[in-house]
Amino acid sequence: ADLEEILSARLAAEEDEDEEDEEEEESEKVEVVAKSSEEVQGRQKTEISCPHCFLLVEASVVADTGECSHCGAPIS
């Protein structure tokens, strides 16, 4: 087999794989849309923001465990 033929076949196979990966990524996307601003609650007085993942965590959970319940990072 000619080296150029082998290279062409490999490049074509890689392009096919890239297209399949893109299709899979598109099918995995999930769009979350709040129907109104009433559905989204603001930060509660009992919540604190994790400095590592920036998600809200119940202060009582952090007081008990010393960790973020989402990412497991220590919070002091």
C-alpha positions in Angstrom: 0.0 0.0 0.0 1.1 3.5 -0.8 2.0 5.7 2.2 -0.2 8.5 0.9 -3.2 6.1 0.7 -2.7 5.1 4.3 -2.4 8.6 5.4 -5.5 9.7 3.5 -7.5 6.8 5.0 -6.4 7.7 8.5 -7.2 11.4 8.1 -10.7 10.4 6.7 -11.3 8.1 9.7 -10.3 10.9 12.1 -12.6 13.3 10.5 -15.5 10.8 10.8 -14.7 10.4 14.5 -14.6 14.1 15.1 -18.0 14.5 13.5 -19.4 11.7 15.7 -18.0 13.3 18.8 -19.6 16.7 17.9 -22.9 15.0 17.3 -22.7 13.2 20.7 -21.8 16.5 22.5 -24.8 18.3 20.9 -27.2 15.5 22.0 -25.9 15.7 25.6 -26.5 19.4 26.0 -29.4 20.2 28.3 -31.0 23.6 28.3 -32.4 24.8 31.6 -34.8 27.7 31.3 -36.7 29.2 34.2 -40.3 30.0 33.2 -40.4 33.0 35.4 -38.3 34.9 37.9 -40.5 33.5 40.7 -39.1 30.0 40.2 -35.5 31.1 41.0 -35.0 31.6 44.7 -32.4 34.1 46.0 -29.7 33.3 48.5 -31.2 32.3 51.8 -29.9 33.5 55.1 -28.9 30.0 56.0 -26.7 29.6 53.0 -23.1 30.5 52.3 -21.1 30.5 49.1 -18.4 28.0 48.6 -15.1 29.8 47.7 -14.1 26.8 45.5 -17.1 25.9 43.4 -19.1 29.1 44.1 -22.3 27.1 44.8 -24.5 27.8 47.8 -24.2 25.5 50.7 -26.2 25.2 53.9 -24.2 26.8 56.7 -25.3 24.1 59.1 -23.7 21.4 56.8 -20.5 23.4 56.7 -20.5 23.8 60.4 -21.0 20.0 60.9 -18.5 18.8 58.3 -16.3 21.7 57.5 -16.7 20.8 53.8 -18.7 21.9 50.8 -21.5 19.4 50.1 -21.0 19.9 46.4 -17.3 19.8 45.8 -16.0 18.5 49.1 -13.5 21.3 49.5 -12.8 22.5 53.0 -14.5 25.7 54.1 -13.4 27.5 57.2 
